[in-house]
């Protein structure tokens, strides 16, 4: 077997593996919808860490709230699951519930949400191309410095690997807005990483 054929074979195996995982997750969703508690527990095991990480990052100024808010998110998912029509859309649907619940928490706790001013970012000089040596702690500090709207699109795109279309559904935005927001969010993150912590 030549090199190109072996690469193609590896790619197809990875694709089959991804498809198998998707089918398994869809089966868990359908089983959960008809009341299978064990299937729901498996969904919680699969997606619990992702939703908790997203919630922690989105309400980083009040970390003590993250677990309670995540529990409320899962309760809303459990109650809303029978109304989900497409089992293949569970992930973006779950993140939409999480986002709505997080923004409700912002309003309830009067947590300040900076208004998104992408015009201001457009006026700034381009961030330097340095950054190859960014460690995890610096990255999280940079994310924490962003507006929630910028932080969420970077989390959903790069940590959760949602497509732009899925991110548009989660955030209730147009595809063009998502593209623009990710562009400005990456720029804002570069600028935040270049600033030294005070």
N, C-alpha and C positions, 0 to 999 in steps of 0.2 A: 504494500500500500504506500503510495507516495505521500509527501507532506501535506499537500492541499486536501487530499482525500481524508487524511486522518484528522485535520482541523475541522473539516465539514462534519465528520463523524462525531467529534467531541461536541460541536455546536448543536447537532441534532439531539444528542443525548441530554445536553443541558436543557434544550427546548422541551423534550419529552418530560424531563424531571420537573420543569416549571409548570407544564400543563397538568401533570399528575398532581402537583401540590395545589394548583388552582381548583381542580376538580374535587380534591379532598376537602378543601376549605368550603367550596360551594355545598358539598354534601353535609358538612357540619352545620352550615347556615340553615339548610332545608330541614334537617333533623331537629335543630333548635326551634324552628318555627312551628313544628308540630308537637313541641313539648318535651323533647328529649333533653333531660337535664345534663346527662353526661356529655352530650355534644356541645351544649352551651359552655360547660366547664372547659372543654377543649378549646373553644373559641376564645375564652377568657385567658387561657394559658398562652395561646398563640399571639393574641393582640394586646393582652394586658400590659406587657412591658412597653409596647409602642405608644399606647395611649397615655400611660403614666409619664413616659419621657416627654411627650408632646405637652402634656398638661404642666409638668414641672417647668419646662422651658418657657411656656407662655405666661405662667404666673410666678416667675422666679423672684419677684419682689415680696411674695408671701408664700414661701416654700412650705410652711406648716399647713397650708390649705390643699396642697396638691393631691394627697391621698383621699381626702374627703370628697373633693371635686371629682376625682377619677371614679370613686364609688358611685357618685350620683350619675356620672356619664354611663356607667355600666347598667345602672338601674333603668335609665332612659332607653338604652339599647335593648335591654331585655323586654321592656314594655312595648317598644316600637317594632321589634323584630317581625311580628306577624304581618305588619303592613309593608315590609320591604318586598317589592315585586320581583327584583332581579338579584338572585343570590350572588351573582358575580360582581355586584356593585357594593358588597358589604363594607370593604375597606374605606372607600371615599364616603360612604353613608355614615359609618361610625365616626370618622374624623369630622364630618359636618356636625354631628350631634355634639362631639367634644368641643368644637370651636364655638358653637352656639352657647353651650353651658359655660365655657370659660369667659366669653364676653358678657354673659349675664352676671357672672361673678364680679367682673370688673365694675359693672354698674352698681351691683348690690353693695360692694365694699368700697365704692367710690375710688377704685384704683385708677390712677391717671393713665389714660391712653393718649399718647402723643398723636396729634393729627399728622397725617402723612403728607409731607411736603416734598414731593419729588422734584418740583421746580427748583428748590434750594439745592438739591443734589446735582441737578443738571448744570448749575452755575459753578460748582466746585471743580478744581483741576482734577484730572484723572489721578486715581491713586497709583502709587508706585507699583512696579511689577514684583517687588520683593515679597516674601511671604512663604517661600518654600519651607522655611523652618518653623512654621506655626505649630505649636503643640495643642493638645486637647483643651487644656486650661485656658490658653489664649483664645482659642476658637469660641469657647463658651462665654468668655468675658466679652468678646466681640459681638456675639449673638445677643447677649443681655443688653448691650448698648443700643440695639436697633429698636425701631417702633414695632409694636406687636404685628402690624400688617406685613412688615418686611421679614420679621422673625418667622412668622408662620409659613410664608411661602418658601423660605429656605429650608425650614424643617420638613415640610411636606415634600419638597422636590428632592433634596439631597439625603435626608435621613430616612424618609418613608418611601422614597422612589415612586411617588405618584406622578402620573402624566400631567401635562399642562391642563388637559381637558378635565381630569379628575380634580385638580387643584381649583379650577374655575367652579366646579360643582360644590366643593367644600366651602369656598370663600364667598360664593354667590356673586362672582365677578365674570366678566367676559374673558374670552381667551386672550384678546389683545391686552387687557388690563393685567392679566397674569404674566404675560411675556414681559411687559414693561416693568411690572413690580419686581419680578425676579432680577431683571437687568439692574434696576436701581438698588435692590437689596444687596446684590453681590458687590456693587460699588460702595454702598454704605458700610458693608462688612469690612472691605479692604481698608477704608478710611479709619474705621473703628480699631482695626488691628494695628494700624500704624501709629495710633496714639498710645503713649505710655500711660499705664494706670497711675492715678494720682495717689 
